[in-house]
Amino acid sequence: QVQLVESGGGLVQAGGSLRLSCAASGSIFSITAMGWYRQAPGKQRELVATIPSDGGTNYLDSVKGRFTISRDNAKNTVYLQMNRLKPEDTAVYYCNAELRRSILSMIEAYWGQGTQVTVSS
């Protein structure tokens, strides 16, 4: 069994910062990529940032220059540093991991339970 546990969400004023963390635990052989998605009320879930095992990163255009994704492979943990937050960043943020549970298994996607980020104007 694999679990992704997120932390770090909350309420912040516009222009402020938050740091999200997500730790993966359980039966994990290797993690190919980790990332963050978000879903605002009435909208579809969208990719915010991803970081594969080689360290390259990918960001949603609207967060480039404000958000930074990083990863600690030894701890199976991914972080999202969010600076200069805007009200439109308000959403539930979900952690995602693409991983293998054994050397013979396929790559599967796992999700965290979500953490609320609210940015007030």
SVG drawing of the C-alpha trace seen along z (x, -y; Angstrom):
<svg xmlns="http://www.w3.org/2000/svg" viewBox="-19 -42 38 50">
<polyline fill="none" stroke="black" stroke-width="0.4" points="0.0,0.0 1.2,-3.5 0.2,-6.7 0.9,-10.3 0.5,-12.7 0.3,-16.4 0.8,-19.3 1.3,-23.1 -1.9,-24.5 -3.8,-27.3 -5.0,-30.9 -2.7,-33.7 -3.1,-37.2 -2.3,-38.1 1.4,-38.5 2.2,-36.0 3.9,-32.7 3.1,-29.1 5.2,-25.9 3.4,-22.6 5.0,-19.2 4.1,-15.7 5.7,-12.5 5.2,-9.2 5.4,-6.1 4.7,-2.4 5.6,0.3 7.7,-1.8 10.4,-0.5 11.0,-3.7 9.3,-7.0 9.4,-8.3 7.9,-11.7 6.1,-13.8 4.0,-16.8 1.3,-19.1 -2.2,-19.7 -5.0,-22.0 -8.7,-22.2 -10.7,-25.3 -14.5,-25.2 -16.3,-24.6 -13.1,-24.1 -11.2,-21.1 -8.1,-19.8 -5.0,-21.4 -1.3,-20.6 0.6,-23.1 4.2,-21.7 6.0,-18.4 9.5,-17.2 10.7,-13.9 13.5,-11.8 16.1,-13.5 15.2,-16.8 13.8,-18.7 10.7,-20.8 7.5,-21.8 5.2,-24.6 1.7,-26.0 2.3,-29.3 0.4,-31.3 2.7,-30.2 6.1,-30.5 8.4,-32.7 6.3,-32.5 6.2,-28.8 9.2,-26.4 8.9,-22.6 11.7,-20.6 12.2,-17.0 14.1,-15.0 14.5,-11.6 16.0,-10.1 12.8,-11.0 10.3,-10.4 9.1,-13.9 8.1,-16.7 7.7,-20.4 6.0,-23.4 7.2,-26.8 4.5,-29.3 5.5,-33.0 3.6,-36.2 0.3,-34.3 -2.8,-35.6 -6.5,-35.1 -6.7,-33.1 -4.3,-30.6 -7.1,-29.6 -7.8,-25.8 -7.4,-22.4 -3.8,-21.3 -3.2,-17.6 0.1,-15.8 0.7,-13.2 3.4,-10.5 4.1,-8.2 5.8,-5.1 6.5,-1.4 5.8,0.8 8.2,3.4 10.8,4.0 8.3,5.9 5.3,3.7 3.9,1.1 4.1,-2.6 1.0,-3.7 -0.4,-7.1 -1.1,-7.8 -2.8,-10.9 -2.8,-12.7 -5.9,-13.7 -5.6,-17.3 -4.8,-20.4 -6.7,-23.7 -4.9,-26.9 -6.9,-30.1 -5.5,-33.5 -7.5,-36.5 -7.4,-39.8"/>
</svg>
